[in-house]
Structures are given as structure tokens and as C-alpha cells.
Amino acid sequence: MSAAAAFIGFLVVAAVAAALFESRRLPKKRARFDNRESTQPSDVFRTHYKDHGITEARFLELWSNAAQILKLDATKLRPSDRFDVELGPVKGHLAEDEIVDLQEYYSAECKRLGLQHPPHLQTLGDLVRILGAGAESP
């Protein structure tokens, strides 16, 4: 066997092992929310955002997009969920977490809304308040 073939074989085995290891990451992240009661996003809107200058349609769009990007159940999320705790990466896993994708979404939305210096986010509620105060999505 040539050195190149052995190296390619090693890369394939390493990729499969990494994929198996990482396949356990998302269930661990989702387990953080197992004990939470489900709350419909429309109820979250009425409780936290109804009187704060954001439409329900925009809220539902932002909430749904965040849940989809994070690969989490939207009914288990709360405005107080912190990006470095409840929504943070699972310790011991090497892959980039979905939080990076959410940061990219936030940056793109801020740019679309004309926010030159978007504030640093600490919670999911921060994301909704900042992006919800802007224009509706086209």
C-alpha cells in the first residue's frame, strides 16, 4: 500500500470517528431543555414583547429562525436563554456550534437593517429586541 493510500485511509477513518463523536453533541445540547415545559412562541410574544414595539409576525419570524439555526425546539426556548450557558456549545466537542451560525444570522440582519455597530448579545431576548426594533423582513 502506498503512503498516499494509507494517508487517505487514515483521513477517512478519522472523519468517520469525528462524525460519530459529534453526532452525540446535539442530543446533549437538547437535553438541557428536557425539563422545560413547552410554551408556544405566541405566548412568549404576549408575555414578553407585546408592548415593546415589535410585531407578532416579526417576533415569530425571529424566534423561528433562531430555533431553526440552533436546531432546538422553539417551544423550549426562553428570552432569558444565554448564549454562553443554555445555548452555548457542548463542552468536550470540537466542532463549531450552531451559535456561530446564529451570530452570522445576527450580523447579516443587522447589516440589512442598517445597524452600524450592533450591540453584543447575551441572551436570545437581546437578539429579538434588537432585530425586532428594525424593519420587517422583505
N, C-alpha and C positions, 0 to 999 in steps of 0.2 A: 504494500500500500504506500502510495506516495505521501509525502509530508503535507501536500495541499489537500489530499483527500482526507487524511487524518484530522487536519485542522477544520475542514468543513464539517466532518462528523462531530467533532467536539462542539462546534458552534450550534449545530442542530440539537444536540443533547442539552447544551446549556440553555438554549431558547425554550425547549420543552419544559425543563426543570423550572425556569423562571416563570413561565406561563402557569404552571401548576401551583407554584408558590403564590403568585399574585392572584390566582382565582379564589383564594381564601380571604383576600383583603376586603373586597366589597361586602361579603356577608358579615365580617367583623364590624365594619362601619355601620351597616344597617342594624346590627344587634344593639347598638347604642340607643335605638329608638323603640325597641321591642315593648317596653313597659309603658309607653305613652299611649294615651287614648287618642283615637283618630279625631281630628277636628277638621271639618270641611273648610277649605280656603275661604269660602264666602263668609263663614262665621269669624274667621281670623280678621277678614276685612272689616266686618261690622264692629268687632270688639276693639281693634287697634288703629284702623286707618280711615274710617268713615268720615270723620270730621277733620281730616288733615290735608285736604287739597289734592287728593288722588282719587281718580275714578275707580269704580269697582272693576271695570274692564281692564284698565291698565294694571291694577293690582294683580288681578288673576293672571294676566299675561306674564308679569314679572315673577310671580310665585311659581307658576307652572314651569317657566323657563329655568328658574333656579333649581327646582326639584329635578327636572329632566337632566340638566347638566350635572348635578351632583349624584344622579342615579339613586335618588331617595324618594320615598313616598311623600307626596305633598301634604297629605293629611297628618303626617307625624312631625312636620316642621313647625317651628315657632319663631316669632320675631326675635326672641332673645337668644336664639342659637348662635353661638360664637364660632367664627371661622377657625380659631386656633384650638377649640375644645370639642364641642359637639360635632362640628362639621369638619374638623381637622383631619389630616392624614392619619392612617392607622400606623402606629409605631411598629418598627421592625420590617416594614415593607419599602422596597427601593423605588418602585415605580412612581412617576408623578401622579399625584392625586387629582381628582376631579376639581379640586379647589383652584387649581391652575387654570382650568377651562372656565370656571366661573369668574376668575379675575380678568381673563381675556374678554369675556362677555361684558363685564362691567366697564372695562376700558373702551370697548367698541361702542357701547351705549352712551357713555359719557362723551365720546367724540361726536357721535351722531347728534347729541343734544347740545353740543357746543360748550360743554363744561371744560374749561381750560386746565384747571387744577383740581381734579376730583378729590374729595376727601378720602382719607384712609378708612376702610371698612373694618368694623369689628364684629358686627352681627348681621344676620340676614335682614333684620329690621332696618339697619342702616342702608343696605342696598335698595330696599323697597322705597324708603323715604327719599333718598337722593335721586334715584331714577324715576320714581313716581311723580316727583315735582316737575319733571321735564315734560316735553310734548309726548303725545300718544305715538305709538309706533305707526309707521306708514302702512 
